[in-house]
Amino acid sequence: MDRLKKVQRVLLYTLFLNMLVAGAKIFYGYTTNAMSMLSDGLHSFLDGTSNIIGLIGVWIASRPPDKEHPYGHRKFETLSTIAIAVLILLAGVEILKRAYHSLVVPHEIEVTSLSFMIMLMTLAINTGVMIYETKKGRELKSEFLVADAMHTKTDIFVSFSVIVSLIAATAGYPFIDTVVSLSIAFLIVKMGFGILKPATDVLTDAVCINPDEIEKVACRLKGIKECHGIRTRGKEGAVHVDLHILVDPEMKTGEAHELAHSVEDAIKKEFPSVIDVVVHIEPFR
């Protein structure tokens, strides 16, 4: 099965589970006035929304190269990752606003055994989703799945915090509910920036592989006098490399061409994430 189709299948599985836990927490958090539980539900709903964005992004990214996009459409997956980061940051701001309102306007929380059952159930589901998505993200070299798994990982800590706040509410300390909501908001914002940074590195063509390592591989080949001007860009699993090699000025064109192919093969063998190598040949002086 094609890599991107496998990514889509993972996203469909996690979408169903995220919407299931989100619906349970939002409904019960709203009916019992548990601010932290409602905030956690909104966080889980955001997970589901990010899965939908991911499905669209991965579908576009799976399209083959064309005249307008000769390098392919892989960066649409990166754009989807950035969209998730923005949504996460907006959700953090929204929870901060709700937490501030609950500080200004005191509220009563109704805590029942069902509250704990729902949170424990979602905690177990989130743990399973995080482990599954992390494994598949690394296996399929999908930055989106890894980012989404990071998102789900915070759900585990958030859900645990909500359980603590519910226990505090039953003990007569309802203000803990608001404190936990604030903690959740800051955690979400931090996670948003954590996802945004690597995605922007891809879009701004940050270095993917240490040039010195590529130089070592190229210079091992007989006939190469020197190597310089090494540049890399792309993302994990799809790195583009271009470099200059200096050869004997008396070398025949055919021999230089074969040597360029040898450089490309050596680099791809040493760095499996490399999918394209452009070799510029110059005379050594």
Order of alpha helices (4+ residues) and beta strands (2+ residues): alpha-alpha-alpha-alpha-alpha-alpha-alpha-beta-beta-alpha-beta
